[in-house]
Amino acid sequence: MPTPAPARSGAAAFFDLDKTIIAGSSALAFSRPFRRQGLISRRAALRSGYAQLLLVLSGADANTMDLLRKRITALCTGWEVAQISSIVAETLHDIVEPLVYAEATALIAEHRANGDEVVVLSASGHEVVEPIAALVGADRCVATRMGVVDGRYTGLIDYYCYGEEKAQAARRLAQEQGYRLEDCRAYSDSITDLPLLEAVGHPTVVNPDRALRREAALRGWPVLTFADPVALRFRRPPLRTTLTAAGVGAAAALAAIGWYAWRRPVRS
C-alpha cells in the first residue's frame, strides 16, 4: 500500500531558487542549448555579459537587477515560447540535476514529511522555475512572467517576482491556502529577499551574500551552508498545484548567459 500523505501542518516553507536550492543561476546551464538553437549570438551574449558581470561583482542589488531585467527582456523579444519550453524540458535532467544541493533536497523532504507545503519563489521565469521546482519535490511555485502575443515573447514583463513582491506572493498564498505566516519558514541567499524573510515567523539564510549575512547576525537568524550539489537519481513527482500564471522562463532565465560568456568566451 502507498504511504499516506502526512497531515497538513498549516504552514509553508518558502524557498528562493538560485544559490539556495541550486548552485548558481537556474539558467546558467541553458546558455549552451540556447546558443546551439540559434537564439543567442556571440554579440548578444557578450552584451548581456556586462550586466551579469555587475551582478557577480556587486551582488544582486536593486539597480543591478533592474539593468539585468532590461537587457534580458530585450534579448528574448520575439522568441517562441514553445521553443524555450522544449529546450528546457530536453536538457533539464542532464544539466540542472547536478546543480541541485543535496542539503536543499533533504530539507525539502523534511518539510514535506512534516506536512508543510513547499513553495519556490523566484525572479526567474515560469518555464525554468516550474520544472526545477517539480524536480526537487516542491508543491507550488511563483515566478516571473512576461507578456506573450501569438506565442512569442513581447519583451514586456507582466509580473516580476522580485524583492517585496516575493513577500506579497507569500502573503497571498497564506490567505488562499490557509498558511499561518508566523509558523512559516523562508530560505534565501540574497539581501533582496529580506522582505520575504521578514514576512515569516522563521527566516533562515542560506549561503548568504555579505549584506544578508550582516542582517542575519544582527537579527540572530540561523545561517545554513549548502555546499554539496549532487545529481538527483530519480524524477521527483510533479507539482500538485501551480500558481505561476503562465510566464516566461526565457526572460529571467537568461540572467546567467552573460556570466557564462565572461567565464568562457563563446566561439563563433
Buried (B, 14 or more C-beta within 10 A) or exposed (E): EEEEEEEBBBBBBBBBBBBBBBBEBBBBBBBBBBBEEEBBEEEBBBBBBBBBBBBBEEBBBEEBBEBBBEBBBEBBBEBBBEBBBBBBEEBBBEBBBBBBBBBBBEBBBEBBEEEBBBBBBBBBBBBBBBBBBBBBBBBBBBBBBBBBEEEBBBBEBBBBBBBEBBBBBBBEBBEEBEBEBEBBBBBBBBBBBBBBBEBBEBBBBBBBBEBBBEBBEEEEBEEBEBEEBBEBEEEBEEBEEBBBEEBBBBBBBBBBBBBBBBEEEBEE
